[in-house]
Amino acid sequence: MFEYFTLILLCQFLGELFVISTGAPLPGPVVGMGLLFLFLVIKGGVPQKLESVGGFLLSNLSLLFVPAGVGVITHLSLLKADLVPLSVAIVISTILAIIVTAFSMAMFNKDDKLMQKGKLHHD
Amino acid sequence: MTEQQNVWVYLSSNPLLHLTMTMAVFALANKIYKKANFNPLLNPVLISIMVIVSFLLLSNTSYDTYFTGAQFIHFLLGPATVALAIPLYKQFNRIKQSAGAIVASLLIGSSTAAVSAIGIAWLLDAKLLSIVSLAPKSITAPVAMGISEQLGGLASLTAVLVILTGILGAMLGPWIVKLIKIKDNAALGMALGTASHGIGTARALQVNDVAGAFSGLAMGLNALATAILLPLLWQLF
């Protein structure tokens, strides 16, 4: 299984290399995601062992955000100074973004599917 | 120095202590979360951060010391992001069918997230430094920190606001989408990934593969869209 973990690391490495050399506004791992995607397209399927390694990483994804989140400890005083505006802005804008995105996706997605089936003809 | 103090000095300088503590606290938080039938208020990321922060404050441990151990977990964020290609590949046919809807809802959601956050913070008299640091809050931390710096914000404050936004989106997302009576898993995924990046995607993957794939895609596309659009928008102010 370590071969496929190595493949994942290699994709990330090449992604970081790409970002550093082009200055593209993307994180290296996101470019690496694109590279692994290309690998899967060329391969024409997901090898079982890659599935196991990927499944292990993704089913524990939440845990991986804990160390960075604990970093809140270094900004407690700054956060306290603007506590009300920052928390109100985060809460309301996150709720708005969820509602607006889900609603527009559900609406346009229906159109997309109907158009694919040829039932709807608009431009 | 007493025997116990010696043990503590040894353990607290060894990366194993904070690595083990992070895993153990999360395992416990996750168990409670499952027992409570995924009650959003008991989000395991939030609970773990609160417990660990309290512990560090009480034991007078610096974040740097903590991170010496926790970095091994943090490092896996990169490989996990790469692994998102797997659900993306498996759902690719569905994603292709919805290409138009994905681009449209992403642009609408992404601009709503940034503009409403800037507007509300400004109306409530937040400091300019806070407003700039807040603007890219809905996108994945490495890109958000870069944009924040470019606009004159504080990258480390942005990282904290990004994580708080992610936790909030993961907590509220599935509940809000149910409340507005949307049953489309692709829509849930798009909403979680656009509003709350990787933490939202972690939550979407727990719902199902379709929501997870759309969320991972939305997270990547939102990083790209915001990195291009936000600096342009900022110049209009």
Interface residues (C-beta under 8 A of the other chain):
Chain A: F5 I8 L9 C11 Q12 G15 P25 L26 P27 G28 P29 V30 G32 M33 G34 L35 L36 F37 F39 L40 V41 V46 L50 E51 V53 G54 G55 L57 L58 S59 N60 L61 S62 L63 L64 F65 V66 P67 A68 G69 V70 G71 V72 I73 T74 H75 L78 L79 A81 D82 V84 P85 L86 V88 A89 I90 V91 I92 S93 T94 I95 L96 A97 I98 I99 V100 T101 A102 F103 S104 M105 A106 M107 F108 N109 D111 D112 K113 Q116
Chain B: T22 M23 V25 F26 N30 P44 V45 S48 I49 I52 V53 L56 L57 Y63 Y66 F67 A70 Q71 I73 H74 L76 L77 G78 P79 A80 T81 V82 A83 L84 A85 I86 P87 L88 Y89 K90 Q97 S98 A99 G100 A101 I102 A104 S105 L106 I108 G109 S110 T112 A113 S116 A117 I118 I120 A121 L124 D125 A126 K127 S130 L134 K137 S138 T140 A141 P142 V143 G146 I147 L154 S156 L157 A159 V160 L161 I163 L164 T165 G166 I167 L168 G169 A170 L172 G173 I176 V177 I180 I182 D184 A186 A187 L188 M190 A191 L192 T194 A195 S196 G198 I199 T201 A202 R203 L205 G212 G216 A218 G220 A223 L224 A227 I228
